[in-house]
Amino acid sequence: MSNSMSCKWDLWMVAVLVCVAVVLGIYPIDRTVWCVEMVWAVGLWAILLLTRRKFRFSTPAYLCFFVWTVFQLVGAHYTFELVPMDWLKKASRGVSPSGA
């Protein structure tokens, strides 16, 4: 993949992350937790974008950073202890965590 093509992917990921952050920033469960968790997400992408001309990761690596950041934003919205993951537990075990 050409360098200009991979740069476009990076910018698309940032654009999607900004949209996700705005949507999940609406009425988070705890605004303080949301702000603290956003520092990590914004800080990571600020470093990645500021250093990408001198130190480039591969596109799959940026994709991994993207997925981690989406999880971070979801956790920031709900706080990590209240993330509604019952559907994942049910799919992986075949039963709901509550036993129903």
C-alpha positions as a printed NumPy array, in Angstrom:
array([[  0.   ,   0.   ,   0.   ],
       [  1.41 ,   3.392,  -0.902],
       [  2.384,   5.879,   1.773],
       [ -0.277,   8.401,   0.714],
       [ -2.95 ,   5.677,   0.805],
       [ -1.998,   4.604,   4.323],
       [ -2.031,   8.259,   5.457],
       [ -5.585,   8.518,   4.175],
       [ -6.548,   5.48 ,   6.264],
       [ -5.027,   7.09 ,   9.338],
       [ -7.001,  10.278,   8.783],
       [-10.219,   8.321,   8.185],
       [ -9.694,   6.503,  11.465],
       [ -9.211,   9.808,  13.257],
       [-12.358,  11.23 ,  11.639],
       [-14.387,   8.187,  12.735],
       [-12.932,   8.415,  16.246],
       [-13.902,  12.078,  16.499],
       [-17.491,  11.194,  15.518],
       [-17.585,   8.302,  18.008],
       [-16.134,  10.528,  20.759],
       [-18.737,  13.221,  20.127],
       [-21.622,  10.728,  20.195],
       [-20.325,   8.962,  23.32 ],
       [-19.6  ,  12.293,  24.973],
       [-23.323,  13.025,  25.104],
       [-24.615,  12.278,  28.602],
       [-21.884,   9.936,  29.838],
       [-22.584,   8.175,  33.119],
       [-19.784,  10.073,  34.867],
       [-18.404,  13.217,  33.185],
       [-15.193,  13.14 ,  35.259],
       [-14.398,   9.555,  34.241],
       [-15.189,  10.43 ,  30.632],
       [-12.759,  13.361,  30.689],
       [ -9.966,  11.331,  32.273],
       [-10.374,   8.466,  29.801],
       [-10.491,  10.901,  26.887],
       [ -7.037,  12.179,  27.875],
       [ -5.569,   8.75 ,  27.066],
       [ -7.38 ,   8.434,  23.755],
       [ -6.611,  11.964,  22.585],
       [ -3.032,  11.727,  23.841],
       [ -2.364,   8.506,  21.951],
       [ -3.665,   9.858,  18.657],
       [ -1.945,  13.206,  19.135],
       [  1.386,  11.414,  19.523],
       [  0.667,   9.103,  16.589],
       [ -0.288,  11.962,  14.281],
       [  2.532,  14.275,  15.351],
       [  5.189,  11.609,  14.828],
       [  3.807,   9.83 ,  11.768],
       [  6.168,  11.515,   9.279],
       [  9.279,  10.457,  11.2  ],
       [  8.041,   7.198,  12.722],
       [  5.337,   5.316,  10.834],
       [  3.527,   2.275,  12.074],
       [  1.892,  -0.098,   9.608],
       [ -1.76 ,   0.34 ,   8.733],
       [ -2.714,  -2.812,  10.709],
       [ -0.958,  -1.307,  13.739],
       [ -2.984,   1.886,  13.36 ],
       [ -6.079,  -0.312,  13.072],
       [ -5.187,  -1.93 ,  16.421],
       [ -4.78 ,   1.52 ,  17.978],
       [ -8.175,   2.432,  16.478],
       [ -9.92 ,  -0.607,  17.983],
       [ -8.316,   0.027,  21.383],
       [ -9.445,   3.656,  21.234],
       [-13.04 ,   2.683,  20.407],
       [-13.052,   0.362,  23.439],
       [-11.577,   3.191,  25.51 ],
       [-14.311,   5.589,  24.357],
       [-17.077,   3.083,  25.117],
       [-15.563,   2.46 ,  28.544],
       [-15.321,   6.193,  29.102],
       [-18.99 ,   6.684,  28.28 ],
       [-20.339,   3.975,  30.556],
       [-17.393,   3.743,  32.99 ],
       [-15.702,   0.391,  32.618],
       [-17.638,  -1.347,  35.378],
       [-21.015,  -0.493,  33.809],
       [-20.331,  -1.308,  30.135],
       [-23.295,  -3.399,  28.941],
       [-21.437,  -6.512,  27.787],
       [-24.057,  -9.122,  28.688],
       [-24.555,  -9.928,  24.995],
       [-20.874, -10.847,  24.671],
       [-20.892, -13.024,  27.776],
       [-24.049, -14.739,  26.586],
       [-22.62 , -15.352,  23.116],
       [-19.375, -16.75 ,  24.487],
       [-20.966, -19.026,  27.105],
       [-24.381, -19.637,  25.636],
       [-26.097, -18.4  ,  28.808],
       [-26.636, -15.012,  30.345],
       [-24.509, -13.985,  33.331],
       [-27.61 , -13.651,  35.487],
       [-28.434, -17.316,  34.877],
       [-31.699, -16.565,  33.045]])
